Amino acid sequence: MWLPAALQVFLKQGEPTSARCDELESLKKKGCNMTLIENPRGSHTFDKNVSVTDRSKSGAEKIDPKDITQIQPQKITLNLRSGEAQSFNLKFKRAEDYPIDLYYLMDLSFSMKDDLENVKNLGTSLMIEMSKITSDFKIGFGSFVEKTVMPYISTTPAKLLNPCTGDQNCTSPFSYKNVLRLTSDGKQFNTLVGQQQISGNLDSPEGGFDAIMQVAVCGDAIGWRNVTRLLVFSTDAGFHFAGDGKLGGIVLPNDGKCHLENNMYTMSHYYDYPSIAHLVQKLSDNNIQTIFAVTEEFQPVYKELKNLIPKSAVGTLSANSSNVINLIIDAYNSLSSEVILENSKLPEGVTITYQSHCKNGLVGEGDNGRKCSNISIGDEVSFKISVQAHKCPKQGQSEVIKIKPLGFTEEVEIVLNFICECSCQADGEKDSPICHNGNGTFECGACRCNDGRIGRQCECSTDDVNSDDLDANCRRDNGTEICSNNGDCICGACECKKRENPEERYSGKYCECDNFNCDRSNNKLCGGHGRCECRVCICDANYTGSACDCSMDTTTCLASNKQVCNGRGTCECGTCKCTDPKFQGPTCEICPTCPGVCAEHKECVQCRAFGTGEKKDTCERDCSYFNLIKVKDRDKLPQPVQAFPLMHCKERDANDCWFYYTYAVNNNTEKEVHVVETLECPTGPDIIPIVAGVVAGIVLIGLALLLIWKLLMIIHDRREFAKFEKEKMNARWDTQDNPIYKSPINKFQNPHYGRKAVAL
C-alpha cells in the first residue's frame, strides 16, 4: 500500500506521515485519502477448464484416453500477494470404462513353482473379469529372481546352468526379465507365461525391488499408456533393499534409470538395490499403483511397506496363487475407490491447504483434506485448495506447481505470479525535478535516487553521508553508535532499518526505540496484556509489572471466609504472600502448628458458660474477646451461611460431659459463640439387669453343655451297640476249633462180628 508523495497528506499536528507503506487501517488513521493509496489484490484465472467427462459404459463408443477428463480445472493462474491466500475448487470424477494397464511381476524362485502353474492361465481369465470393469484392458508379464552374484546365488558353473538340486530342471538365474509387453491378447499372455521356467537362489529375500524399479522407469519397454497403471507384485518371500548390495561387493547406489537390453536387466551386478524412498518417488512420478500379492507369512512385512508407498494395497496370496484373480479385482476396487491429492515441490515461502468435500457431506481439512474414500464410478467429489505466499521471491519471478490425484495421470497445472510491486512503479518519471534537480526517478510518490545520491529527495551525495558533521546529528548523547546501530544516517538524519516482520519496527530520532524488545512472560510480549513502546511495556488495566504479568485482580486470593489471604497476608500478582509465618497455602489458611478452632476456644467457652475448666479463675481477663449466647438445645444453634461462616464444635470436660457450641466471626469482625446451656453427661450403669443377665447366661451355658454331653453319649453308645451287633452277625462257631469239645459218637469193634466196626 503506497502513499504518493506528490500528493503528500499531512496530519492535523502538521507532521507528515511516518511511513509510506503500512496497513490500510493505519494509513487511514494517519490521514491518507483512499484515492492516494494503492492496494493491489490477488486474483486467479482459469486458463483451461474442461468439464469432467460424463459418459456410461453401455452403448458408449470407445474413445481415446486423452479425451477423457476426470479432473477440473486443468490449468489455472494465481496472482499472489504476500499474506493473502487465493482459493479455487477442484473437481474429480471417476470416469466409467476408463482404460487399465496391468503388469504382472512374478517371483520365479523355486518356492513359486506351483504358483507358476496357476498363473499360466491368468491372461484369459483376468481378461474376462476385467471386461466387467473396462472394455480397454491390457496385461503384461515380467519375472525376477535375484542379483547374479554371490552370496545371493551360487556362481559355480553347474549352478549357473541349473541352480536347482536333484533332478529338478530349472533355468539359469537372472535379476529381472520383461517377458511380455502390455497387450490386449490374453492368449498370448498364457502362451508366453506357459513357456517360463522356475529358477533358484541361495537366500530367502528376493531382488524384487530391482524389478519394480525397472518396471516403473522403462515405460517404452513395458508399454505403459497414459491410463490407470497397475503393478501386481507376486511373491512368497521378503525383499532386499538399499545397502544389502554391499554383501555382494556392490556399493554404487541405484541410479533409477532403465537398463533393459533384450528385455533383460543388465546392471544388477553393478548397481545396489533401490531404497524404499527411491521406489516411492519413481512409482509416483510414473502414476503406478502397486498391488502386493504375498503369502500370509509375509503379510506384516508388506503391510508396513504399504504404509510407506501411497496408493498401494496388500492381498493375501494362497499357497498356489489360485486366488490371484479375486485378489487383483479386490485390490483394484480398493485403490480406485480412494482419491488422494498430492502436489509437486512448493516454492520457498508458499504454503497450500486442502479441504475435501466427499460423499455424504463428509468434510476434511489439513492433511486429511487431501483424501476422499469410498468413491464409486461416476461419483463426483470436490476439494477447496488455498495457496498462500508468505514472502516475495525475486522480482518478476513466476513459479509452476502441479496437483494430481495419486495413481492418476491427469493433473492441474498452477502458475504462480507474485505481486511484489505496485503498478505505479511502471509510470516513474526519470530525472524528475522533484528529486533534487533530476538526481533520481520519481515513482509511486517517492524518489529512487541515482547512483551516488541519497536522501528522501536525493538531496545528498554519498560522499557527504559519512562526514563528521552529518554523523554527529545521528549519535545519541554524543555516543559512538550511529542511529543506535539500528539505522543509517542519511544526510544527518536517522533512517531506521526495516525488519522481516512488518509488525516489528524501530523508531525514535536515533532509532533507539522498538516495539519487540520488551520483557516477555509465557513467551508472549508483555505477557499478552499490554503493548511494547520504546522497549517498555504499557500494561492494560488490572495488570502491572515489567512484563505485564502481574494481575491486580484479588479474586484468586480470597480465602473461604471471603477475606483477602485470610487476613494473614498480601495479594501480589494474584498470589498470596503470607505475612504470618505460621500460616501457609494459596490463601494463607493452612496452619500446621495451630490448634483447631474448637480446641482453641474450648476453655474460654467452658468457663464462661458453665464456670468450670482450667481458666475459671482467669475467665474475665482471658475470655472476654467474644459474645456468648446460650441456647436451650442443639437445634437452636445457628447454621452456616455463605456470608456468615461459622464452626460447629463438640468438646468434653473433665467429668466426661459433652457440651456443644458454634464459633463465628460476623461481618463486623465481632466474634460470637452460641452454646447449648445444658451438658450431656453419661449416666451410671444399671446393676440389676447386668447381674441377672450374667446369671441367666451362666445357667443357659451350663444347660447347653449338659445337652451337648448327653447327645455325645447317646451317639457313642449307639455306635458301640452297632459295632457289637455287627461282630455278632459275623461270628462263626466251628466245633473243630473248640478244644474242650468231645464228640457224642464212639467207635468200637465187635471181635465176634467179622471184625467190623459198628457205629452206635
Helices and strands as residue ranges (DSSP letters): G 5-7, H 24-29, G 34-36, E 43-48, G 65-67, E 71-72, E 75-81, E 86-93, E 100-107, G 110-112, H 113-119, H 122-130, E 137-144, H 157-161, E 176-183, H 186-194, H 208-217, H 219-222, E 228-235, G 244-248, E 260-261, E 264-265, H 276-285, E 288-295, G 296-298, H 299-308, E 312-317, H 324-336, E 339-343, E 350-357, G 359-361, E 363-365, G 366-370, E 371-372, E 380-389, E 398-405, E 412-419, G 423-427, E 440-443, E 446-449, E 453-454, E 460-461, H 462-465, H 468-472, G 476-478, G 483-485, E 487-490, E 493-496, E 506-507, E 513-514, E 520-521, E 524-525, G 526-528, E 530-533, E 536-539, E 543-544, E 550-551, G 555-557, G 565-567, E 569-572, E 575-578, H 597-610, H 619-622, E 627-631, G 634-636, E 646-652, E 658-665, E 671-676, H 687-730, G 735-737, E 747-749, E 757-759
